[in-house]
Amino acid sequence: MSGDCDFGLMGLAVMGENLALNVESRGYKVAVYNRTTSKVDDLIEGRAKGKNFVGTHTVEEFVKSVKRPRKLMMLVKAGPAVDAIIDQLIPLCDPGDIIIDGGNTLYSDTERRTKLVEEAGLLYVGCGVSGGEEGALKGPSMMPGGSKEAWPHIKEMFQAVSAKVGPNNDIPCCEWVGPRGAGHYVKMVHNGIEYGDMQLICEAYQLLREVGGLNNEELYDVFAEWNEGELQSYLIEITRDIFSAKDDQGGDAFLVDKILDVAGAKGTGKWMSQLALDLGVPSTLVTTAVFARGLSAQKEARVRASKTLNGPSESMNPEMRAAAMKLVGDRADFVESVRHALYASKIVSYAQGFVQLQAASAEHDWGLDYGNAALLWRGGCIIRAQFLDRIKDAFEADSNLENLLLHPFFKKAIEDAQAAWRTVVASAAILGIPVPAFSTALNYYDGYRLERLPANLLQAQRDYFGAHTYQRVDKDGWFHSEWLDLRKQPK
Ligand code: NBP
C-alpha cells in the first residue's frame, strides 16, 4: 500500500525541517517522520501548518504515506543512526524505492550502504547537502551520487529544491555526481575547502589587526571592498558582517572580540586530511586548517606558553624588525598585499582540492566531472564564490587539466599576486605572526613549480639506513648502494 505523498523526509532537526519546507514550497506533498515524534507534531502545528504535509508517528506509517517508487530521505546524525534507519526501511519498502542519505556521511559508508541497499532490490543515493539552515530552506547545493537509476526519479525535484545560479538564475546547483560514495566525497572536499577558506580569512584578519592595526570598523570596510572584487564569496561577505555585529549581551563592544579563540570542528576536514594521506596527495591547506583548529583548542597550554616563550619583539634585532616593517609598507599597501596573499592561497587550496578529487575518482573509478563539481558549489553552499565560474570554465576547456595552477587564468592570477604573497609570508615570519595556511600554500606552490626537490637526499638516507633502494637520473631501474663502503672513511 502506498499513499499520495511525493517525498518522505526523516529527521526533523535543523536541516531536515528546513529541507522539508523547501520541498513542499516547490509544489510537492511531503511526509515527515522523526524518532522523537513530538518534533513531527511541532512542525505540523507550527511552520508547516496549512501546508501540504503529512506528519507520521511510526516508520511504517511514514513509508506507507509515500507513493511508489518512494523517495525517502534521511537527514539525521551521520553514523550508526543511518544504518539503523536503513535496517528499518528495507523490509518496509518495495523494489525500486529510493533511500537517500542527505547527511554529512563518510563516503566509504555510502559505498557500503549503496551495495547493501541495491542487494535488497532498492536504490540508494548519498547526497551531500550544503548551505546550512538557510540553504536547506531556500536552496542548498546538492551533490547526489549512488544508484544511477535513481537519478531520473529525483532529478526534477532535487533541481527544483536546489540553489540556482547563472545570469537568469536558472542553472541548478544539483547534478548527478557519480556512483556509490562519489556525492559524499565531493561534499567532503567542499567542506575541506571551506576549512581552508576560513583559516585563510582568519590569518588575513590576524595580520590586518596585529600588523596593520585595523579596528573592526576598518576591517568591515576592507572586507566590504574585497567582496566587490575577485574574492567575492559568501565567507568574505559574512566575515564583513561579523565585524559590524555588536555584543548581544549588552555594552558597546563588538561581539567578535567577546568570543573565545577556541575553534570547534565536526570532522569532515579531518576526513579529507586523512584520505589525502591515504591517497598520497598533498592537500596541505585542509590539513593545516585542521591542525590550526587543534592548536587553537589548546587554549590553556597557549596561555601558559605565552608567559614563557618569547617572540621576535623581545629578541629581534631592530634592523630586522625595520626591514620587516619596510616590507609591510604603509597600511593601504599592506591591506592590498594581504588581499593578494589571500587570493593566491585560495587558488592553491582549490587546486589541491581538485587534485584530491582526481586521485579519488581514479582510485574508485567514479568518472567525476570536475567542472560539474565546481558548478555545484557556485550557489547555495558555504564556499560559493565568484571564482568557481573560472574553475568550471577551466575544466570545461580541459577535462584532464592536471592542476588548476597550470590553467592560464590561475597562472596569471598567481603571477600577479606572487610578490605581495611572498612579502606577507616573509614579514609575518619576521614579526612572529602565525600564518600556517598562507605559508603552506606558498610552499606548495614553490614545491610544485620546482623541477628538482631535495628528495634525492631523502632517498639516499632511506637507502643508507634501510636498503629501501632509489632510482637514478641517468639509468632505469632500482638501485641499492653500500653506503658504508662508499662514504668517507672515518680516520
Ligand atoms: P543532527 O546531525 O543534529 O541530527 C539530529 C537528528 O538525527 C534528529 O532528527 C535526531 O532525532 C536524529 N537521530 C539521531 Br541523533 N539518532 C537517530 C537514530 N538512531 N534514529 C533516528 N533518528 C536519529 O541534525 P542536523 O544538524 O539537522 O543535520 C542533519 C545531517 O545533515 C547531519 O548529517 C549533518 O552533519 C548534516 N548537515 C548539517 C548541516 C548544518 O548546518 N547543521 C549542514 C550540512 C549538512 P531525535 O530528534 O529523535 O533526536
Residues whose N, C-alpha, C, O or C-beta is under 5 A from the ligand:
A	BS01	NBP	G11 L12 A13 V14 M15 G16 R35 T36 L75 V76 K77 A78 A81 A84 G102 G103 N104 V129 S130 G132 E133
